Amino acid sequence: VVSTQSTGELTAPGRTTTVRGGATSVRRNGITTPTGTPLTGGTLWCSQNDVKRCDYYKAESQNVKNKGYCKYPDNYLQFKEAQGHNLNDNNVRIMNNKEDCEKHWVEHGGEMVKPVWVEKGSWNMPPPDCLPSAWSRDNHHGNTYDGFMNNYNWTVPDNVLHKNCVLRLRYNITAGELPDGGFDPAINASLNAEKDDAPTGIDVATMHGLPKDNDRGYYFQQDAVVKVFDIPNSNVKLDLEVTLNTNQFGRTFEDRTHVFEIRKRPDDISKSAKIHNLNVRGKRGNIVQTYPGVEYDYQPNRLELEKGDYIHIQWTGADSNPGNNAGQGRARTDRNNIVPLREITYPKEGAWEDEAHGCFACNYPEVFTNSTNMLGFNRDDLMALAYHSGKHYFGDVDELDDTGTHFDLGPRMVKEAGIWRFLCTRNNNFTNRSQKGEIRVKEKKGEQQTKKE
């Protein structure tokens, strides 16, 4: 599950952002999946339950290895589709290796033509990170031990600047019964069941100390019925049906593509300064309507940084959500804002609480005065975060209908240490739960030590 909607403008090289998701492999213009052969593209990271193949992924990545592709005539697929061909059938095949490409002939424009294998070279960048998958509870959308989504922190490299960057994420599930995690070349279509409800050729019996041909039902097949208990000389029937859908193993489940922009670091921000990205994730609707996505939330909803760092607050949305999805304001629309929460009524003891601004259990914003403070931002920035600025669309101001789907405050230096808690005034009822966030700003390490002394 990807935590941000569609697109976000990543401001600057050299600053760290967070990509959220489960056990995924990510490329800017390609993909590697746990059971697939690496394809072309600049790989960011690959996350695996079993890291024994990490050396293979690193060595095979186009980051460091020359890759090619089979170039077909222009508009070949469109031409086949216009002829009435189903692009998923075997009559339309695209070769993915040099040997098969150079043997392939295709009919195009009334004549037989041969595609050409084109070498692209490597991207001349470091090999991708290959990391063990973080633990995540099943069916909980990627949340891990700390209650936050699994994530990968990516520092944007200095040599990547483009208005149209594509981030593609996939995740794959492979059953533990498949030998070598499904990577064994012997695991192929020849092991498919001959008919529905018949056993496949995958041997699960010997994993349990049973003969391959057994009378206990230990076969890898659709909804297998197994005899867990062996009771000799008894007519007692103790069978259990294993609810197993063999179509769901060894396949890609999610495929998410996101378009964003990487801009040049502003000239007035030093190359050594960190710029942190703060976005909004989720979509309009209640928890059922947004599934398998999530309701609105800040991303990250708890951001930690040091005084003197920069924060780039920005988000995007849409005016094309399903018409009946629950939410505030004009139907089908996403809108967000950031307003400081009111001060704590009953202060609690504990670390940081004496420096905390805002009460998570509260639902009213702070009353704005000339002294209202959040991160040391000026009044104009606080007003922009609350009401947006720029284009207006002549809707209700109080529910932000007057604003657009996209907001970009630009990078701002964080000038004060402390904890700031905030909310979105629009997405804060039962339908959309509670959209609240927290920013924790620490003194820089050297300054912190000086204060203690």
C-alpha positions in Angstrom: 0.0 0.0 0.0 1.4 3.3 -1.0 0.8 6.1 1.4 0.8 9.1 -0.9 -1.7 9.9 -3.6 -0.7 9.9 -7.2 2.0 12.6 -7.2 4.1 14.8 -5.1 6.8 17.3 -6.1 10.0 16.2 -4.4 11.9 19.5 -4.0 15.6 18.9 -3.9 18.4 16.4 -4.3 20.3 15.6 -1.1 17.3 15.5 1.2 15.7 12.5 2.7 12.1 11.4 1.9 10.1 8.4 2.9 8.5 5.9 0.6 5.9 3.8 2.4 4.8 0.3 1.6 5.1 -3.4 2.3 7.7 -5.8 1.0 8.2 -4.2 -2.3 10.9 -3.7 -5.0 11.0 -0.2 -6.5 12.4 1.2 -9.7 12.0 4.6 -11.2 11.2 3.1 -14.6 11.2 -0.6 -14.1 10.5 -3.3 -11.4 12.0 -6.2 -9.7 9.7 -8.6 -7.8 10.8 -11.4 -5.5 9.9 -14.1 -8.0 10.8 -12.2 -11.2 13.9 -11.6 -13.2 15.2 -8.1 -12.8 14.0 -5.8 -15.6 15.5 -2.6 -16.9 15.4 0.5 -14.8 17.1 2.4 -11.9 16.4 0.3 -8.8 16.0 2.0 -5.4 15.6 -1.0 -3.2 14.5 -4.5 -3.0 13.0 -6.0 0.2 13.0 -9.8 0.7 11.9 -12.3 3.4 15.0 -14.2 2.4 18.1 -12.1 1.6 20.2 -14.9 0.2 19.4 -13.7 -3.4 20.5 -10.1 -2.6 23.9 -10.5 -4.3 22.1 -11.7 -7.4 19.7 -8.7 -7.5 22.5 -6.3 -7.0 24.7 -7.8 -9.7 21.8 -8.1 -12.2 20.4 -4.6 -11.6 20.7 -2.2 -14.5 22.2 0.2 -12.0 25.4 -1.6 -12.6 24.8 -4.0 -15.5 24.1 -3.4 -19.2 20.6 -4.3 -20.2 18.7 -4.3 -23.4 15.2 -4.7 -24.8 13.5 -6.0 -27.9 12.4 -3.1 -30.1 9.4 -3.8 -32.2 8.0 -1.7 -35.1 6.4 1.6 -34.1 2.8 1.2 -33.0 3.1 -2.6 -33.3 0.8 -3.3 -30.3 -1.7 -0.6 -31.2 -1.8 -2.1 -34.7 -2.5 -5.6 -33.3 -5.2 -4.3 -31.1 -6.9 -2.5 -34.0 -6.9 -5.9 -35.8 -8.9 -7.3 -33.0 -6.2 -9.3 -31.3 -6.3 -9.8 -27.5 -2.9 -8.5 -26.3 -2.9 -11.1 -23.5 -3.1 -14.1 -25.8 -0.1 -16.0 -27.3 -0.6 -14.6 -30.8 1.0 -11.3 -29.6 4.3 -12.0 -27.9 7.0 -9.6 -26.8 10.4 -11.2 -26.3 12.4 -10.2 -23.3 15.8 -11.6 -24.1 18.3 -11.2 -27.0 18.3 -14.8 -28.2 14.5 -15.0 -28.7 14.3 -11.4 -30.0 16.7 -12.1 -32.8 14.7 -15.2 -33.8 11.4 -13.5 -33.7 9.4 -12.5 -36.9 6.1 -10.6 -36.7 3.5 -9.5 -39.2 3.2 -5.8 -39.4 1.6 -3.6 -42.1 1.2 -6.6 -44.4 4.7 -7.8 -44.3 7.0 -9.9 -42.0 9.5 -7.8 -40.0 12.1 -8.7 -37.4 12.5 -6.7 -34.1 15.9 -5.4 -33.1 17.6 -6.0 -29.8 18.7 -2.6 -28.4 21.4 -2.3 -25.7 20.8 0.5 -23.2 23.9 0.2 -21.0 23.9 0.6 -17.3 22.7 3.6 -15.3 26.1 4.0 -13.8 24.8 4.3 -10.2 25.3 2.3 -7.0 23.6 -1.1 -6.8 20.2 -1.1 -5.1 19.8 -1.7 -1.4 18.6 -5.2 -0.7 17.1 -5.5 2.8 15.2 -8.1 4.8 11.5 -7.4 4.8 10.3 -5.8 8.1 7.7 -7.7 10.0 4.1 -6.8 9.3 0.9 -8.3 10.6 -1.3 -9.9 7.9 -4.2 -7.8 6.7 -3.1 -4.7 8.6 -2.0 -2.7 5.6 1.8 -2.8 6.2 1.8 -1.5 9.8 4.8 -2.8 11.8 5.7 -3.1 15.5 5.8 0.7 16.1 2.3 1.2 14.7 3.7 3.0 11.6 3.8 1.7 8.1 6.9 -0.1 6.9 9.0 2.3 5.0 12.2 3.0 3.1 14.0 6.3 3.5 15.4 7.5 0.2 17.9 10.4 -0.1 17.3 11.9 -3.6 20.7 11.8 -5.4 22.2 15.0 -6.7 22.2 13.9 -10.4 18.5 13.3 -10.7 16.4 16.3 -11.8 13.3 15.7 -13.9 9.7 17.0 -14.2 8.3 13.5 -15.0 9.7 10.9 -12.6 7.8 7.6 -12.2 7.9 5.4 -9.1 6.5 1.9 -9.5 5.9 -0.5 -6.6 4.8 -4.1 -6.6 4.6 -6.8 -4.0 4.6 -10.5 -4.4 3.4 -13.4 -2.2 5.0 -16.8 -2.6 3.8 -19.8 -0.5 6.4 -21.3 1.9 5.6 -24.7 0.3 7.3 -23.8 -2.9 10.9 -25.0 -3.0 13.6 -22.3 -2.7 10.9 -19.7 -2.3 9.7 -20.3 -5.8 13.0 -19.6 -7.4 13.8 -23.2 -8.3 13.7 -23.3 -12.1 11.9 -26.7 -11.7 8.9 -24.8 -10.4 7.1 -24.0 -13.7 3.9 -24.6 -15.6 4.7 -28.3 -16.1 3.6 -28.8 -12.4 0.1 -27.3 -13.0 -2.9 -29.5 -12.1 -4.4 -31.4 -15.0 -7.9 -30.2 -14.1 -9.7 -28.2 -11.4 -9.5 -29.7 -7.9 -6.7 -32.0 -8.9 -3.3 -32.0 -7.1 -0.4 -30.0 -8.6 3.0 -31.5 -9.0 4.4 -29.6 -6.0 5.5 -32.0 -3.4 4.3 -30.9 0.1 4.0 -34.4 1.5 7.8 -35.1 2.0 8.0 -31.8 3.9 5.8 -33.5 6.5 7.6 -36.8 6.5 4.9 -38.5 4.4 5.4 -40.4 1.1 4.7 -38.3 -2.0 1.7 -40.6 -2.8 -0.1 -40.6 0.5 -3.7 -41.2 1.8 -3.6 -38.2 4.2 -4.5 -35.6 1.5 -1.2 -33.7 1.8 -1.1 -32.4 -1.8 -0.7 -28.9 -3.0 -4.1 -28.2 -4.5 -7.2 -26.1 -4.3 -8.9 -26.4 -0.9 -7.0 -29.6 0.0 -8.7 -31.9 2.5 -6.2 -33.4 4.9 -6.2 -35.9 7.7 -4.2 -34.2 10.4 -4.6 -37.1 12.9 -3.9 -40.7 12.0 -6.1 -43.0 14.1 -5.4 -46.6 13.2 -8.3 -49.1 13.2 -10.9 -46.4 13.7 -13.9 -45.3 11.7 -13.6 -41.8 13.1 -13.2 -39.3 10.3 -11.2 -36.2 11.3 -10.7 -34.3 8.1 -9.9 -30.6 7.8 -10.2 -28.6 4.6 -7.3 -26.2 4.1 -8.7 -23.1 2.5 -6.1 -22.7 -0.1 -6.4 -20.8 -3.4 -3.4 -21.9 -5.5 -4.0 -19.0 -7.9 -3.0 -16.5 -5.2 0.5 -17.8 -4.6 3.6 -16.8 -6.6 1.9 -13.8 -8.2 2.0 -10.0 -8.0 -0.8 -8.6 -6.0 -0.4 -4.8 -6.1 1.0 -2.6 -8.8 1.1 1.1 -8.0 2.6 3.8 -10.2 3.2 7.4 -9.0 4.4 10.4 -11.0 6.3 13.1 -9.3 8.8 15.9 -10.0 12.4 16.3 -8.6 13.4 20.0 -8.7 16.7 21.7 -8.3 17.5 22.6 -4.7 16.8 26.3 -4.2 20.0 28.4 -4.4 19.5 29.9 -1.0 19.5 26.5 0.8 23.0 25.0 1.4 23.9 21.6 0.0 24.5 20.3 3.5 21.0 21.2 4.8 18.4 18.4 5.1 14.9 19.0 3.5 12.1 16.7 4.9 9.0 16.1 2.9 5.5 16.2 4.6 2.6 15.0 2.5 -0.9 13.7 2.8 -1.9 10.1 2.1 -5.3 8.4 1.7 -8.4 9.2 -0.2 -12.0 10.4 0.4 -14.3 7.9 2.1 -14.7 5.8 5.2 -12.6 2.8 6.0 -14.7 0.4 3.9 -14.9 2.7 0.9 -11.2 3.4 0.8 -10.1 -0.2 1.1 -7.5 -1.5 0.2 -6.3 2.1 0.5 -6.7 4.1 3.7 -8.4 7.2 4.9 -6.7 10.6 5.1 -3.6 10.9 7.2 -0.4 13.0 7.2 2.6 11.3 5.8 4.5 10.9 7.9 2.1 11.6 10.8 5.1 11.9 13.1 8.1 13.7 11.7 11.3 14.1 13.6 14.0 16.6 12.6 16.6 19.0 14.0 16.4 22.8 14.3 17.9 24.4 11.2 16.6 21.6 8.9 14.0 22.4 6.3 10.5 21.1 5.9 8.6 21.0 2.6 4.9 20.8 3.2 2.9 19.8 0.1 0.1 17.5 -0.9 -2.1 16.7 -3.8 -5.6 15.2 -4.2 -8.4 14.8 -6.8 -11.8 16.0 -7.7 -12.8 12.6 -9.1 -13.3 10.3 -6.1 -16.4 8.0 -6.2 -19.5 10.2 -5.9 -21.0 8.3 -2.9 -17.8 8.2 -0.8 -18.3 9.8 2.6 -16.6 13.0 3.5 -16.9 16.7 4.2 -17.2 19.4 1.6 -18.2 19.0 -2.0 -18.7 15.4 -3.1 -15.9 13.6 -4.9 -13.2 16.2 -3.7 -10.1 15.9 -1.6 -9.1 18.9 0.5 -6.6 19.2 3.3 -5.1 21.8 5.6 -2.8 22.2 8.6 -3.9 24.1 11.7 -2.2 24.0 15.2 -4.2 22.1 17.8 -5.1 24.0 20.9 -2.9 23.8 24.0 -3.1 20.9 26.5 -5.7 21.4 29.2 -4.1 19.1 31.7 -0.4 18.8 31.1 1.1 15.3 31.5 4.4 14.4 32.9 7.1 12.9 30.7 9.8 13.7 28.2 9.1 16.6 25.9 5.7 17.4 27.3 7.0 20.7 28.7 7.9 21.6 25.1 4.7 20.3 23.5 2.3 22.6 21.7 -1.1 21.1 21.1 -3.4 18.4 22.5 -3.9 15.2 20.5 -7.1 14.4 22.4 -8.5 17.8 21.4 -10.4 18.7 18.3 -10.4 22.5 18.2 -7.6 24.5 16.6 -5.5 27.1 18.4 -6.9 30.6 18.4 -4.7 32.6 16.1 -3.1 35.7 17.4 0.0 37.7 16.5 2.0 35.4 18.8 0.7 32.1 17.5 3.7 29.9 16.8 4.3 26.7 14.9 7.9 25.7 14.0 8.8 29.4 13.9 6.7 30.0 10.7 5.5 33.5 10.0 1.8 34.5 10.0 1.5 34.3 6.2 2.7 30.7 6.2 0.3 29.7 8.9 -2.5 31.4 7.0 -1.5 29.5 3.8 -1.5 26.2 5.7 -4.9 26.9 7.1 -6.7 28.3 4.0 -4.3 27.7 1.1 -3.4 30.5 -1.3 -3.3 31.1 -5.0 -6.1 29.8 -7.1 -9.6 29.9 -5.8 -12.6 28.0 -7.0 -15.6 29.9 -5.5 -16.8 27.2 -3.1 -17.4 27.2 0.6 -14.3 28.6 2.4 -15.1 26.9 5.7 -14.8 23.4 4.2 -12.0 24.4 1.9 -14.0 23.9 -1.3 -12.7 27.2 -2.4 -9.2 25.8 -2.6 -7.5 23.5 -5.2 -6.4 19.9 -4.9 -2.7 20.7 -4.9 -0.8 22.7 -2.2 2.9 23.6 -2.0 4.2 25.8 0.7 7.8 25.4 -0.5 10.7 24.5 1.8 10.9 26.4 5.1 13.6 26.4 7.7 12.5 25.1 11.1 13.7 27.7 13.6 12.5 26.5 17.0 12.8 23.2 18.9 9.7 21.6 20.4 6.7 19.4 19.6 4.0 20.8 17.4 0.7 18.9 17.0 -1.9 19.8 14.3 -5.0 18.7 12.6 -7.0 19.0 9.4 -10.2 20.8 10.2 -12.1 19.3 7.3 -11.3 15.6 7.7 -11.9 15.2 11.4 -15.3 13.6 11.9 -16.4 10.0 12.4 -16.6 9.3 8.7 -12.9 10.2 8.2 -11.7 9.4 11.6 -9.0 11.9 12.8 -6.4 13.5 10.6 -3.8 14.7 13.0 0.0 14.9 13.0 3.0 15.7 15.1 6.4 17.3 14.3 9.2 16.9 16.8 12.1 19.3 16.4 15.3 18.6 18.4 18.1 21.0 19.1 21.1 20.2 16.9 23.5 17.8 18.7 26.1 20.4 19.4 23.7 23.0 20.6 21.9 20.4 22.8 25.2 19.5 24.5 26.0 23.2 25.1 22.6 23.8 26.8 23.1 20.9 29.1 26.5 22.2 30.2 
